[in-house]
Amino acid sequence: MSTSFDDIALQQQRYTMDSEEAARQRAVLMAMVAGESTLLRRGRRRRSLVIAVAVAGIGLAGVGTAAALGVFSEKPADRSIAYCYGSTDLSEDASNRVEFAVGDASGTGDAAAQGLEICAIYWKSGVLSLESPTIDPTIIADPGGNAPVPPLTACIIPSGQLAVFPGGNAVCGSLGLPNAEV
C-alpha cells in the first residue's frame, strides 16, 4: 500500500488549524493546567495544615502527659529547709507536714536525695502515717523503725523549697508542681 504525495498533503490539511483556533485551544489548555495547579496547591495547603494541626496536637498532648507524669523538674531554690508531707494536701498545716533542714554548709549537696532519705525515716519510725492525723509529734524519728513507707516523690513547692509527698512520680504533676531534680 503506497501513499501518494497528495494523500499526505490531504492528511496534513485535516490536522492543521488556523492560528486563531490554535490560540483558543492553547488558552483552554493553559487554563486547565492552571486550574489543576491551583487545585494541587490547595490540596497541598490543606494537607500541610492537617499535618501541622496533628503535630501541634500531639505536641500539646505530650506536654500535658509529661506535666501530669511530673517529667518537668527543677532544683530547689531554697536548699536550707524542706518538708515531708503526710498526704498530697498542699496546706501548710502542722498536722500535715514536718519541717527539716537539708543541704550542707556550702548549699550544694543533693537536697532531693537527702529529703527522700530523711522522709523515709519519718515514715519508717511512724512519725508520718497515711492514717489521720498524718503526723504524730510524740514519736521520735528512728531509722530502725518498721512502719510501712509508701512510694515517695520529691517536688518543688511554690516557695522554691523541697517537699516530699507520698505517691509515685505523677504526684508532683497532679499537684501542679515540678519534680525535684534528684
C-alpha positions as CSV (number, residue, x, y, z in Angstrom):
1,M,0.0,0.0,0.0
2,S,1.6,3.1,-1.2
3,T,0.7,6.6,-0.2
4,S,0.8,9.3,-2.6
5,F,2.1,12.8,-2.0
6,D,-1.5,14.1,-2.5
7,D,-2.8,11.8,0.2
8,I,-0.1,13.1,2.7
9,A,-0.9,16.7,1.9
10,L,-4.6,16.0,2.4
11,Q,-3.9,14.4,5.8
12,Q,-1.9,17.4,6.9
13,Q,-4.7,19.7,5.9
14,R,-7.1,17.8,8.1
15,Y,-4.8,18.2,11.2
16,T,-3.8,21.8,10.7
17,M,-5.8,24.6,12.2
18,D,-5.7,28.3,11.8
19,S,-3.8,30.5,14.3
20,E,-7.0,31.7,16.0
21,E,-8.1,28.1,16.7
22,A,-4.6,27.2,17.9
23,A,-4.6,30.2,20.3
24,R,-8.0,29.4,21.6
25,Q,-7.1,25.7,22.3
26,R,-3.8,26.8,23.8
27,A,-5.7,29.2,26.2
28,V,-8.2,26.4,27.1
29,L,-5.3,24.0,27.8
30,M,-3.4,26.6,29.8
31,A,-6.5,27.4,31.9
32,M,-7.0,23.6,32.6
33,V,-3.3,23.3,33.6
34,A,-3.5,26.4,35.8
35,G,-6.8,25.1,37.4
36,E,-5.2,21.7,38.1
37,S,-2.2,23.5,39.6
38,T,-4.5,25.6,41.8
39,L,-6.3,22.5,42.9
40,L,-3.0,20.8,43.6
41,R,-1.7,23.8,45.6
42,R,-5.0,23.9,47.6
43,G,-4.6,20.1,48.3
44,R,-1.0,20.6,49.4
45,R,-2.0,23.5,51.6
46,R,-4.8,21.5,53.1
47,R,-2.5,18.5,53.7
48,S,0.1,20.8,55.3
49,L,-2.5,22.4,57.5
50,V,-3.8,19.0,58.6
51,I,-0.2,17.8,59.3
52,A,0.6,21.0,61.2
53,V,-2.5,20.7,63.4
54,A,-1.8,17.0,64.1
55,V,1.8,17.7,65.0
56,A,0.7,20.5,67.3
57,G,-2.0,18.3,68.9
58,I,0.5,15.5,69.5
59,G,3.0,18.0,71.0
60,L,0.4,19.5,73.3
61,A,-0.7,16.0,74.3
62,G,2.9,15.1,75.0
63,V,3.5,18.2,77.1
64,G,0.2,17.6,79.0
65,T,1.2,14.0,79.7
66,A,4.7,15.0,80.7
67,A,3.3,17.5,83.1
68,A,0.8,15.0,84.5
69,L,3.6,12.5,85.0
70,G,5.9,15.0,86.6
71,V,8.5,14.8,83.9
72,F,9.4,18.5,84.3
73,S,11.9,19.0,87.0
74,E,13.9,21.8,88.7
75,K,16.3,22.3,91.6
76,P,15.1,23.8,94.8
77,A,15.8,27.5,95.1
78,D,15.9,27.3,98.9
79,R,18.2,24.5,99.9
80,S,18.1,25.0,103.7
81,I,14.6,23.9,104.6
82,A,12.5,21.0,103.3
83,Y,9.2,19.4,104.2
84,C,7.8,15.9,104.5
85,Y,4.1,15.7,103.8
86,G,1.8,13.1,105.2
87,S,-0.6,13.5,102.3
88,T,-0.9,15.1,99.0
89,D,-2.6,18.2,100.5
90,L,-0.5,21.3,100.0
91,S,-1.7,23.0,103.1
92,E,0.9,24.4,105.5
93,D,-0.9,22.8,108.4
94,A,1.5,21.4,111.0
95,S,-0.6,18.3,111.2
96,N,0.2,17.5,107.6
97,R,3.9,18.2,107.2
98,V,7.2,18.0,109.1
99,E,9.9,20.7,108.5
100,F,13.6,19.7,108.5
101,A,17.0,21.0,107.4
102,V,18.7,19.8,104.2
103,G,21.8,20.5,102.3
104,D,25.3,21.1,103.5
105,A,27.1,24.2,104.7
106,S,28.1,25.1,101.1
107,G,24.4,24.9,100.0
108,T,25.4,22.4,97.3
109,G,24.6,18.8,98.1
110,D,21.7,16.7,96.7
111,A,18.8,18.2,98.7
112,A,16.3,16.0,96.9
113,A,18.1,12.7,97.7
114,Q,18.6,13.8,101.3
115,G,15.0,14.8,101.6
116,L,13.8,11.5,100.3
117,E,16.1,9.7,102.8
118,I,15.0,11.8,105.8
119,C,11.3,11.4,104.9
120,A,11.7,7.6,104.6
121,I,13.0,7.6,108.2
122,Y,10.0,9.7,109.3
123,W,7.7,7.1,107.7
124,K,9.6,4.1,109.0
125,S,9.5,5.4,112.5
126,G,5.8,6.1,112.4
127,V,6.1,9.9,112.7
128,L,4.2,10.1,109.3
129,S,1.3,7.8,108.6
130,L,-1.4,7.6,106.0
131,E,-3.9,7.4,108.8
132,S,-5.4,10.6,110.4
133,P,-3.7,12.5,111.9
134,T,-0.9,12.1,109.4
135,I,1.8,13.3,111.9
136,D,2.4,12.1,115.4
137,P,4.8,14.6,117.0
138,T,5.3,12.4,120.1
139,I,7.2,9.8,118.2
140,I,11.0,10.3,117.8
141,A,12.3,9.6,114.3
142,D,14.1,6.2,114.3
143,P,15.8,4.9,111.2
144,G,15.3,1.4,112.6
145,G,11.5,1.6,112.6
146,N,9.4,-0.9,110.6
147,A,6.3,1.1,109.7
148,P,5.4,0.9,106.0
149,V,6.9,3.5,103.7
150,P,4.8,4.5,100.7
151,P,6.5,5.5,97.4
152,L,7.9,9.0,98.0
153,T,8.4,11.7,95.4
154,A,10.3,15.0,95.8
155,C,8.7,18.1,94.4
156,I,9.4,21.8,94.4
157,I,6.6,23.8,96.1
158,P,5.9,27.4,95.0
159,S,8.2,28.9,97.7
160,G,11.1,27.1,95.9
161,Q,11.6,24.6,98.7
162,L,11.8,20.9,98.5
163,A,8.7,18.9,99.6
164,V,8.4,15.1,99.7
165,F,5.0,13.7,99.2
166,P,3.6,10.1,99.4
167,G,2.9,8.8,95.9
168,G,4.6,7.9,92.7
169,N,6.2,10.0,90.0
170,A,2.9,11.5,88.9
171,V,2.1,13.1,92.3
172,C,4.0,16.4,91.5
173,G,2.3,16.8,88.2
174,S,-1.1,16.1,89.8
175,L,-0.4,18.9,92.3
176,G,0.8,21.3,89.6
177,L,4.4,21.2,90.9
178,P,7.6,20.3,89.1
179,N,9.6,17.2,90.3
180,A,12.7,18.0,92.2
181,E,15.9,17.1,90.4
182,V,17.4,14.1,92.2
